[in-house]
Amino acid sequence: MGRLKFEVNLPSLFGKKTIANFNLDKKFFEFSDYFLIDNYSVDCAVVIEKKNAFWQLDIEIRGLANTYCDRCGDPLLLKLKGSDVYFLKKEEDGSSQSHNVIYITHSTEPVNLESVLKEVLFFVIPKTKVHKENDCNLDVLKKLDSYQKKNNKIFLSDHLKGKLK
């Protein structure tokens, strides 16, 4: 996907805002196979406001992702929703970064938001993707339970549960 699609001009006057909307699909997420997600449709709204000595980026994400349940393995439709705030500050070398503060050089304009959107999405997607309690495939859960009962090994978690009781 072209990096130019994510470039945004920063407002130059104090109090002015720039609004950018991005629709992210499967091509955007080719950077990682970690998520095991088949298809995405995510809308991102970015509001950039010029403050006194920096720019504030308000990012809001809403969308859907097709994946699989970690508990039963059946298809799962995840609703993604989240927001975050970032700050852009100008610095001579532009090499340092800290949490939610991005330092840019004076020559960095327009600003490319691709890496920022990837970071926000990484934290919006849950680590454990499961159905609601009663929506999982009961046949699969019963089969898993029977395999666990056949295996008579005592797990560390079972030992800890016994100690806690």
Buried (B, 14 or more C-beta within 10 A) or exposed (E): BEEEEBBBEBBEEEEEEBEBEBEBEBEBBEEEEEBEBEEBBBBBBBBBBBEEEBBBBBBBBBBEBBBBBBBBEEEBEBEBEBEBEBBBBBBEEBEEEEEEEBBBEEEBEEBBBBEBBBBBBEEBBEEEBBBEEEEBBEEBEEEEEEEEEEEEEEEEEEEEEEEEE
